[in-house]
Amino acid sequence: MPLTTGPDVATPAYDRSRITTGIVHFGLGNFHRAHQAMFVDRLMSRGEALDWGICGVGVLPGDARMRDVLAAQDHLYTLVLKHGDGSTEPRVIGSVHDYLFAPDDPEAVLAVLAAPTTRIVSLTVTEGGYFIDRTTGEFDASDPGVQRDLRNPHEPATVFGLITEGLARRRAAGTPAFTVMSCDNLPGNGEVTRRVVTAYAELVDPELAAWIAAEVAFPNSMVDRITPVTTDEDRTLVRDGYGIDDGWPVVAEPFVQWVLEDHFPAGRPAFEEVGVQVVDDVVPYELMKLRLLNASHQGLAYPGLLTGHTFAHEAATDPLIVAFLAGYMAEARPTLPAVPGIDLDAYVAELFERFANPAVADTLARLATDASDRIPKFVLPAVRDNIAAGRPVDFGAALVATWARYSEGTDEAGRPVPINDALHERLAPLAARERTEPLAFLGATDVFGDLAGQPAFTEPYLRALRTLQEEGTAALLTRLSA
């Protein structure tokens, strides 16, 4: 049944019964619902894009809850923008009109992937969901799920197995290929997705892989909106403040950005009409975001958690952490190319405002999730570029040192810190050993490559680590800002 709302909540004014699937989206979590689905909803509210409705797909056991919540709400949900002054802006989003839980019926997913009306398949499956070997950067087929799909390619269960089989069925039927659009925080996310899909397809059928390489577009994109995990307090706000009994509302900051490479042979919605920057080259925008915003999230998380903060806005108003982030961003900026239409000084100033928004209440634990995927993608590329150019990396090395100290598992008061990382069981003993073997943590070459052998990095890293171990985080941040 549709959501019941109070009188002051914007709801879809378009006829949702006319929506047909044009986009299939894997990973229909909070970010997608606050970002891509919102942009499609904007278009539909203009009387456009009803043939670009979104069919969400879940493949993980935990996705069953999204299936149940959306089914009970006619696939509607509430998006609440939280402004820094405490005001809120609710809207019910209607662009998601169907949701399929692949374990229930994989054939239903394959049918919608093969349908000629599906012209875009998009993904937000997190940085760690692409089966990329950390050392080589290539597709890693050793994952048990991938191996299972390779043994049963016509009955797949993984995201990339489903996408590849959907493309195989389109090829067999003479149906043009859909475009595959990654919206994950990965450098060159379209190129990464192309590499994964074609490598998987090569193992299934080399002729199919060649067809995919020739026919399927994988546009790069840059996405940005701080979207925390939904809490019970958010559900209460939506229920008591707006009269909406929503099982899974989404809250987000007001800021939103999407820079998208214009490479869609099968067509696309008119995203540029509703605020998306459709460009020829995403790379400058992507590097700006990854090396300033995403890297600074890491710079908030570990000093903040070590010193007892819980939320991003707490850390972002701690003068020592603010000074550290300013120093880190100043160090990273020389590694960026010119970004067309962007004033970097204004962009950095806006980042600090966004981080300090208390209404969003983003947790440092969320920012620290999957650090072993994020640090190598967000922080280390700028470190390497600076080393190659002969520039100092004191702040980048210190950031990595705070991650090493955090990986020991306790804050400076001896309290356990929340750690959610696929490599934590292997990294934690290395972090603990750094008390006697100072470069043990950097010995994880699948994360750090050869940085342990580069004095330009290890010297500032060891200085930072010693200060953390002997004097604490505040002393390190004070020394860096002196």
N, C-alpha and C positions, 0 to 999 in steps of 0.2 A: 504494500500500500504506500502511497506517496507520503512524504513527510508533512506533518501539520506544523505550520509556522505562525508566529505572531504577525501583526499588521505591518511592522516596520522592517521586515526582512525581504530583500530582493529574491524573487524566485523566477524560474524559467518562464518567459512569456511566450515562448515558441511551442509549437505542437510537437511534443516528444513522440507521439505515435508515428510521426513521419520520418523519424531518424532511422537511417540504415548504417550498417557498419562500413566505414572506409578505412579505419585505423584499428589494428589489433595491437594491444599494448601488454608486454610482459613486465610484471613487477609493479602492480597497481597499488603502490603505497602512498604515504602522505605526500612525498615530494611530487610525484606525478599528478596527484589530485589538486595540489596547490599551484601547479605550473602548467604543463601541457594541456591538461583537461580544462583548466581555467581559460586558457587562450581559445580553445575550441568553443567553449561555452560563450565567450565574448562574441565570436563570429555568429554563432547560432542566435544570439540575442539581437543581432542585426538582421536576422532573417536569412542568413547565409549558412552554407556548410552543413545542412542537415544530412547530406550524404557522406559526411565525414565523422559519423558517430563512432565512439570508442567502445570496443569490446575488450575488456580487461581479461588477462589470463594469469592464473596462479599455478605454479608447478611444485611449490614446497608444501610440506604438511601444514605449516603455520598459516598458509593462505586460505585454508578452509574457513577460518573465521571471517575473512573479508567476503568470501562467497556468501556466508550466512547473513552477515550484516547488510550487504547490498541487496540481496534478494528480498529481505524484509522491508526495504525502503524504496523499492522500485528503482534501485541503483542511484538514487539521489543521496547527496550528502551536503553538509554545511561547511563552507570555508569561512573562517573568521580571521580577518586581518587585525593584528594588534599593533596599535601605534604607540610610540614612546610616551605620549602624554596620557596614556591610560584609556583612550577611546578605542572602540572596536567597530569593525565594519563587517557584518555578516552577509553572506550570499549563499543561496542553495544552488549547487552546480548540477546541471542536467545533461552534460555531454557524454557521460558514461551511460550507455543504455543496455549493456549486457556484461556478464562476467562468467567466465568458464574456469572451473577448477580442473586442470588437466588430469589429475589422478582419477577423478570421477568418470571422465569420458574423453580420452585422448583423441578419439576419432572426431568428436565435435570440434575440438581445437583445429585439427588438420583440415576439416571441412571449411571452416571460416578462413583459414590461411590460404586454401586453394581457391576460394571464391573470387571470381573476377572483380567483384566490387571492393575487395580489400586491396588497397593500393599502397598503404604504408604499414610496416610492422615496426613498432618502436619499443625501446627497452629502458627500464631503470632497474637493473639487477645488481647494483653496487659495484664498486671497483673490483671486488674479489670474485665476481660472478662470471668472469670471462675465460677461465681456465688458461691463464697466461703463465708460462714458466718465468719465475722471477729472475732467473739468470740470463736466459736467452731472449726473453721477450716474445717467444713463439708459443703457439698453441700447445698445451700439455694434455695429451690424450689419456693420461694415466688415471684420471679421476674415475672412480668406480661407476658413477652415473654415465659418464661418457662411454666407458667400456661396455656397459650394458646396452646403450643405444647402438653402438657399433655392431654388436651381435644381433640386434633386432632393429635395423634402421627404418623399417616401415611401421614400427610400433614404438616410437621414441617417447622418452619421458622428460628429457632435459630441454631447456630453452633452445639451444642451438640444434639439437636433434629435431625438435619440432619445426623450427624455421627451415632447416634443410629439407626435411621431408615435404613440407608445404611447398617449397620451391620445386622439388622434384615432381610433385603432382601437377603443378602449373606447367612445367616444361612438357610433361607427357600429354597434357590436354591442349597444348598450344596457347595457353593463357600467358599474357605478358607478365614479367616478374614484378613483384612489389618492391618498393624501396625499403631498405632496412635502416632505421634511424635510431642511433644510440643517444640517450640523454643522460649518460653517466659521466661522472667527473673523472675522465681519463684523457690524458694528452692524445690528441688525434683519435677521438673515440670512434669516429666512422672508420678510420683506417684499421684500428684494432679490431672492430667488429668484422670488417671485411676479411682480415687475416684469419680470425677464428672460424668464420663460416666456411670460407674456402678450404681451409686446412681440414676441417671436419669432413666436408664434402669429398675431398680428395681421398680420404680413407674409406668412404662409402662407395664412390663411383667417380673416377677421374673425369669422365665425360661430363657428368653433372657439375663437377667443380669448374671445368672450363666454361660451361654455359653460365654459371653464376658469375665468374670473373668477367665475362663479356656483357652480361645483361643486367646485373643487379647493381643499383646505386647504393652507396653507403656514405651519405653526407656527414660531415663533421658538424658538431654543434658545441656551444658553450651555454650552460644553464646556471642560473643563480637565483636562489631564494632560500633564506633560512627557514627551515620547516622542522620544528621539534616533534618529538614523540607526543601523541595525544595522551592526556592525563585525565583522571577522573574529574579534576577541577575544570578541565575544558568541557567535559560532558555536562557538568553542572551549570557552567556558564551558558551553554547553548540551551539547556532545558529551562533554567530559571530566568535567564535574561531575554530569551527570544521565543520561548514556548515551543522549542523543537526537541523532540525525543529522538536524538540521533545516536545510534550505537557507535559510530566512529567518525566524529567530526574532525576537521583538519584546522589547525591554527598556523599562521605564518606571519612573517613580517610584511609590511606594505611594499618594500622594494621587491622588484622582480626584473630579471633580465634573461633574454634568450637570443643568442646570436646563432644564426643557422645558415649553413652553406646551401646555396640554391641549386640543388642537384636532385631533381625529382622527375625522372622520365615518365612515371605513371601519373604525374599530377600531384598537387598538394592543396591544402586550404590556403586562403589568402592571408597568411599569418601576418604579413607586413601591415595589414589594415588595423590590427589590434595590438600593435606595440612590439612585435618581434622584429629584430634587426636581421634582415635577409641579405647576406653578403656573399662575395665571391671567395673570400679567404677568412676563415674563422681563427686562424692560428694566433694573431696578435691579441685578440680578445681572450682567447683561451689561456694563453700564457699569463696575461695580466691577472685573470681570476685565480688560476691555479697557484701562482707564485706569490700573490698578495693575499687574497681572501682565504683560500684553502690552507695555505701554509701558515697564515696567521691564526687560523683556528687551532692548528697544532701548537702554535706558540702561546695561545691562551690556555690550552688544556693542561699541559704538564706542569708549568709553574703554578697554575691556579690550583690544580688538584694537590700538588705537593704542599701548598701553603694553606690548605683547608677550605678553599672555595668549592662551591657546588655548581653554581650557574655561570654561564658565560658573561652575563652582565656584571656579576660581582668581580670577576677577574678583569673585565674591561674597564672597570672604574678604580682598580688598584693602581696607584701612581707608578709603582715599580714595574708592573706588568705592562702598563701603557707605554712607558719609556722603552721597555724591551721590545715591544712590537714596533714602535716607531723606528728603533734602530735596525731591527730585522728587515723591515720593508725598505728602509733606505739602502741597506746592503743588497737586497734583491733587485731593486729597480734598474740598476745598470744592465741586468741580464735581459731586459724586456725590449722588444722592438717598438717602434712607434705604433700607437694604437689609433687608427683613424677615428676622429670625432670624440676622443676621450681626453679630458684634462686629468692627468694622473694625480695631481695635487688634490683636486676636488674629489676624485675617486677614493683616494686614501682617507681624506677627511670624512667622507660618507661611510667608509668601512668602520671607523671608530664609533660613529653615531649608531650604526646598525648593531655592532657588537654590544653596545651599552644599553640597548632597548630592554628595560626590565619586564615589559609585558610579555615578550616572547618566551622568557624563562627557558632558554635552551640550556641543556645540561652539558657540563664539561665532559661527563662520561660519554655522552653521545659523540662529541667531537673527537674523543680519544679512541673511539671504536675502530678496529681494523688498522691500527697504527702501522703495522708492518706492510700494509698495502699503500697507505697514504703518505707516510714520510718519503718513501722512494719516488713517489709521483709528484708530490707537492713541494718538498724541501730540497732533496738532494740534487735535482737538475740545476737549480740556481747555484748551489754550492759548487758543483762541478764547473759550471760556466765561469764563475768568479775565479776559481783556481786556475782554469785555463788562461784567463786574462790577466793573471797576476794580482788580482784584487783580494783583500782580506775576507775571511769567512768567519770572523769571531762570533757573530750572532747566530749564523746557521749551525756552527759547531756547538754552541751553547744550547741551542734548541734540541739538537740530537742528544746532548748530555742530559738534559732534563727528562727526555724520554727514557734514557737508560736508567736514570735514578728512579723514575716512576715504575719502570718494569720490575724493580725489586719487590713491588707489591704493597708498600706502605708509604704513608705521607710522613712529613717531618715530625708529627706527633706520635708516630708509631701505629696509626690507625690503618686498616686495610683500605686500599683504593680500588675502585671498580675497574676491572680490565676485561675487555672483550676483544680478543685477537686470536686469529687462527694459529699464530706461531708463538703464543705466549708461553706454552709449556717448554718450548725449546729456548726461548730468549730469556726467560726469568733466571735460570741458572747462570747464563752468561753475564747477565746484569749483576747478579750477586757476586760473581767471581771478580768483578772489576775492583773490588776492595783490595785485592791482592794481585790481580792480573789486569792492569788498567785498560788494555785494548781488547779484552775478551768479548765484549758486546759487539764490537766492530768486526769480529771474526765471522759473523754470519754473512758470508759473502753473497748469498742469494738476496740479501737485503741491501748491503752496503757496497757490493762490488769490491773494488780495490782501494777504497778510502783508507783502510787500516795501514796501507803502505805509502800514504801521501802525507809527508810532514806538514804541508800547508794546511791540512785538515787536522791531523792528530795532535799537533802542538796546541792550537786553541781548544780542541776538544778535551785534552788532558788537563789543561788549566781550569776549564769550566768544571770538569768532573771533580777535581780535587777540591775546588771551592764548595761545590754542592755537598761533598762528603764530609768536609771538615767544618764548614761554616754555615751552610744552608743556602736555600734559594734566594732569600732576600740579599744576602751578601753578594751572590753572583750577579743578580740583576743590578745592584747598586754599582758594582765594579764595572760592569759593561757600559753603564750610562754615565760614568764619571768623565 
